Amino acid sequence: MMRTAILGASLLLAAATAFAQSKPAFEVASIRPTADTSVAVRVGFQATGSQVRVTAMSIKDYLGIAYRLRPQQVEGPDWIAQARFDVSATIPDGAPSSQVPEMLQTLLAERFQLKLHRETKELPVYVLGVAKTGAKLKESAPDPDAPAAPAGAVNVTGTGSGAGVSIDMGGGSSFTLGNNQLQIRRMTMAGIADVLTRFVDRPVVDQTGVTGTYDLALDLTADDYTAMLIRAAINAGVPLPPQAMRLLETASPDTVSAPLSTFGLTFDARRAPLEVIVVDSLLKTPTEN
C-alpha cells in the first residue's frame, strides 16, 4: 500500500512538472520600474530574433498583450494602469515569437504573483461598419522605401503628451493625433478599430468586412480633439488634473462619427458580449530579477 501511494505521488509530481515545463516562458527576463514619465510617456515594444524589449508599459498594457485584449477588457485596481515597467527578456532557442503573449502570462504569474479569472460581459461598444451607400476608401499606396522587417520581428514605438499622441507600428503603419486631426497610415480596418479604441470610452469592434490597408485623415473639431486626447490619457492610465476630467462632462461621447462618414463608414453605439479578465490579486512590486 505504501509503495503504491509513493508511486502514485511520484507520477502526479512528474505530471505536474511536465505541465509546468510546457508553459511558454522566457529563458531570462528582467523587470524594472520605468523612469519618471511625468512630462511625456515614451513607450516601445520590440521583438527581434530572440530578444524582447518593452519600455514604459503599464501592467494593464502587459495584461492586454498577454491575453490579446483591449484595455477596456482588463479589470482590476486603478494602479495597474499607472505603474509602468520596462522588460528585457530572451526567448528560448526554437521558441516562436508568436508565443511572446503566453510568455508574458507566465512572467506576470511568476514575478507579480498574478491571480485572475475570465468572464464574458455585455459591454457597451462602438461598431465600425459600412454605410448603405458603400465605403469610400482608397487603399494605401505601396511604399518602396519602407524597410523590410525580419520575419516575426515587431518594432512599435510611440510618444504621448499634452501635445498629442503618435505611434509608429513599423512597416509604414502609424497613427498620430495632433493639431485637431487623427491621421492613420497603412492600417487594416481591424487595426483602425483598435486605434479608435484608444481614443474613445469603449471598445471598437470592426464589422466592415472590408479587406486591405488604408490611409485615413479624420478632421476633428477643437472640442472633440480635446476629448479624444483626454480619453487617450485615461485609457493609458495617465493621471489627469480635475479640470481636465471636468471637460469630459460636457464633451460628446461620439467624436468620430462625422469624420468617418466622409469615408462611407458608420460608428454605432451598441452592446456586445466580450471576454474580460478580472485581476483578483497582484503584487505592486515584482519579485527580484
Summary of the structure (lengths in Angstrom):
residues: 289
radius of gyration: 21.5
end to end distance: 43.8
largest distance: 78.9
contacts: 826
relative contact order: 0.19
helix: 29%
strand: 35%
